[in-house]
């Protein structure tokens, strides 16, 4: 599933705060660094396609500066404005737990994230402010974003939790080539759709890898997701606490692998 948060220019105590925050796996293991990579249809425009996230480039984006020219990136330059949108995508708990023993599930999660983000990018837009549209909420789709992607395998509490931060820069590009602030409102509206695209892709990958899955339903009978069959609720609960509690569950998981 996807969740989203806005990151303002003044977030933290320094231009590189958020980048440093994301580079830890995840947040407290300072010796386990995670390398981010630039993604999105706009990445190539800035010469960043598939490049590692360098602190200086991230900092320039945070200052609303074009990393290629060092000039102002978008017209408005309010120091307290939104600089990034963090769209975080998390795997099902059973997938995260089983990935401790099967690294193929880590790659399955990453592939599914790419599919979800590709769908989400289609809803990137720019606000139309010309003529009579100046005070309206009219927009035009651009389908262009650039974002720093960080993959993690633990939560803040150091539990096994595959998740990916997709830190989208607040910029998009119009047809005439000019850079404008990103109107992310349609992306927010499409977040459930992107989440379903991610879950569907991940479920297919799990099946392809030989896992049986079971659908999870709400009280109304609506499908809300899936879990890998055979991973007990007890194991999931144990691995939803701090890592020291999860260690004792590894033996239970090994028994599951033997018995199924």
C-alpha positions in Angstrom: 0.0 0.0 0.0 1.0 3.6 -0.4 1.0 6.5 2.1 2.0 10.1 1.4 3.5 13.0 3.3 4.6 16.5 2.4 8.1 17.6 3.2 8.6 21.4 3.6 11.8 23.3 2.8 12.4 24.0 6.5 12.0 20.4 7.6 14.7 19.5 10.1 17.8 21.5 10.9 19.7 21.7 7.7 19.4 21.3 4.0 20.4 17.6 4.0 18.3 16.5 7.0 15.8 14.5 5.1 18.3 12.8 2.8 20.4 11.8 5.8 17.2 10.5 7.5 16.4 8.3 4.6 19.9 7.0 4.1 19.7 4.9 7.3 18.2 1.4 7.2 15.8 2.3 8.6 16.5 5.4 10.8 18.6 4.0 13.6 21.1 1.5 12.2 23.8 4.1 11.4 26.3 1.6 10.1 23.8 0.1 7.5 23.6 2.8 4.8 21.0 2.7 2.0 21.8 4.2 -1.4 19.0 6.0 -3.1 18.6 6.3 -6.9 16.8 8.9 -9.0 13.7 7.7 -10.9 10.9 9.1 -13.0 10.4 10.6 -16.4 12.0 13.8 -15.4 15.2 12.2 -14.2 16.8 12.2 -17.6 16.0 15.9 -18.1 18.3 16.7 -15.2 20.8 14.0 -16.3 20.0 11.9 -13.2 18.4 8.8 -14.7 19.3 5.8 -12.5 22.1 7.9 -10.8 22.8 7.5 -7.1 21.3 10.2 -4.9 24.2 12.6 -4.1 23.8 14.8 -1.1 24.6 18.0 -3.0 22.0 17.3 -5.7 19.3 16.5 -3.2 20.1 19.7 -1.3 19.8 21.8 -4.5 16.3 20.4 -5.1 15.5 21.2 -1.5 16.5 24.8 -2.1 14.4 24.9 -5.3 17.5 25.1 -7.5 18.0 23.3 -10.8 20.9 20.9 -10.2 22.0 21.3 -13.9 22.1 25.1 -14.0 22.1 26.0 -10.3 19.3 28.5 -11.2 15.9 28.8 -9.6 13.9 25.8 -10.6 10.2 26.8 -10.2 8.8 30.4 -10.2 7.6 30.5 -6.6 10.3 30.4 -4.0 8.6 30.5 -0.6 11.1 29.3 2.0 8.3 27.4 3.8 6.8 25.8 0.8 6.6 22.1 0.1 9.8 20.8 -1.5 9.1 17.0 -1.6 6.2 14.5 -1.5 7.2 11.2 0.2 5.1 8.4 -1.3 6.0 5.4 0.8 5.1 1.9 -0.4 5.0 -1.0 2.1 4.8 -4.7 1.5 2.5 -7.1 3.3 3.9 -8.2 6.7 4.1 -11.9 5.6 6.1 -10.9 2.6 8.5 -8.9 4.8 8.9 -11.8 7.2 9.5 -14.4 4.5 12.0 -12.1 2.8 14.3 -12.7 5.8 14.9 -16.2 4.3 14.1 -15.6 0.6 15.8 -12.6 -1.0 13.7 -13.1 -4.2 10.9 -11.5 -2.3 12.9 -8.3 -1.8 13.3 -8.1 -5.6 9.6 -8.9 -6.0 8.7 -5.9 -3.8 11.0 -3.6 -5.8 9.5 -4.7 -9.1 6.0 -4.1 -7.8 7.0 -0.7 -6.5 8.2 0.3 -10.0 4.8 -0.7 -11.4 2.9 1.2 -8.7 5.0 4.3 -9.2 4.7 4.1 -13.0 0.9 4.2 -12.6 1.1 7.0 -10.0 3.3 9.2 -12.3 0.6 9.2 -14.9 -1.4 11.5 -12.5 1.4 14.1 -12.2 -0.1 17.5 -13.1 0.5 21.2 -13.2 -1.9 23.9 -12.1 -3.2 26.1 -14.9 -2.9 29.8 -13.9 -3.3 31.6 -17.2 -6.2 34.0 -18.0 -9.4 33.2 -16.3 -7.9 30.0 -14.8 -5.7 32.0 -12.4 -7.9 31.5 -9.3 -9.3 28.1 -10.2 -8.1 24.6 -9.4 -7.9 23.6 -13.1 -4.9 21.5 -14.0 -3.3 19.7 -16.9 -1.6 16.3 -16.7 2.1 16.2 -17.4 3.0 12.6 -16.4 6.5 13.8 -15.4 8.2 13.6 -12.1 11.7 13.1 -10.6 12.1 11.3 -7.3 14.7 9.8 -5.1 14.0 6.2 -4.3 15.2 4.5 -1.1 14.5 0.8 -0.4 14.4 -0.3 3.3 13.8 -3.7 5.0 13.0 -2.6 8.5 10.6 -0.2 10.2 11.4 2.5 12.7 11.1 -0.1 15.5 13.5 -2.3 13.6 10.9 -4.9 12.7 11.1 -6.7 9.3 9.2 -4.4 7.0 10.0 -4.1 3.3 9.1 -0.6 2.2 10.3 2.0 -0.2 10.4 5.8 0.1 9.7 7.6 -3.2 10.7 11.2 -2.4 9.2 13.2 -5.3 10.6 16.7 -6.0 8.0 19.4 -6.2 8.5 20.0 -9.9 7.1 19.0 -13.2 7.5 20.1 -16.8 5.0 21.6 -19.1 4.8 20.8 -22.8 6.8 24.0 -23.7 9.7 22.7 -21.5 9.2 25.1 -18.6 9.4 23.8 -15.0 6.5 24.5 -12.7 5.5 23.3 -9.2 3.9 19.9 -9.2 0.2 19.7 -8.6 0.1 16.4 -6.7 -3.6 16.5 -5.9 -4.5 13.9 -8.6 -1.7 11.7 -7.4 -3.2 11.8 -3.9 -6.5 10.9 -5.3 -4.9 8.0 -7.2 -3.0 6.6 -4.3 -5.4 3.7 -3.6 -5.3 2.8 -7.3 -1.5 2.8 -7.3 -1.6 0.7 -4.1 -3.8 -1.8 -5.8 -1.5 -1.9 -8.8 1.4 -2.6 -6.5 -0.4 -5.3 -4.5 -1.5 -7.0 -7.7 2.0 -7.0 -9.1 3.5 -8.3 -5.8 0.9 -11.0 -5.5 1.7 -12.2 -9.0 5.4 -12.3 -8.2 4.8 -14.3 -5.1 2.8 -16.9 -7.0 5.5 -17.0 -9.7 8.0 -17.7 -7.0 6.0 -20.7 -5.8 4.2 -19.2 -2.8 0.5 -19.8 -2.1 -1.4 -16.6 -1.1 -4.7 -15.9 0.6 -6.8 -12.9 0.1 -7.6 -10.7 3.1 -11.1 -9.1 3.3 -12.7 -6.4 5.3 -15.8 -6.9 7.5 -17.8 -6.0 4.5 -16.2 -8.7 2.4 -14.1 -6.4 0.3 -10.7 -7.6 -0.7 -8.1 -5.4 1.1 -4.9 -7.3 0.2 -3.2 -10.6 0.6 -0.8 -12.5 2.7 1.5 -15.5 2.1 -0.3 -18.6 3.2 1.3 -20.5 6.1 2.7 -17.5 8.0 0.7 -17.6 11.2 -0.9 -14.6 12.9 1.3 -15.3 15.9 4.5 -14.9 13.8 3.1 -11.7 12.2 2.4 -10.3 15.7 5.7 -11.3 17.0 7.4 -9.6 14.1 5.4 -6.4 14.5 7.3 -5.5 17.7 10.9 -4.6 18.2 13.5 -6.8 16.5 14.6 -8.5 19.8 11.0 -10.0 20.0 11.2 -11.0 16.4 14.4 -13.0 16.8 12.5 -15.6 18.8 10.1 -16.0 15.9 12.7 -17.1 13.4 12.5 -20.6 14.8 8.7 -20.6 14.3 9.2 -19.4 10.7 11.7 -22.1 10.0 9.2 -24.7 11.2 6.7 -23.2 8.9 9.1 -23.5 5.9 9.7 -27.1 6.8 6.1 -28.0 7.2 4.5 -26.3 4.2 
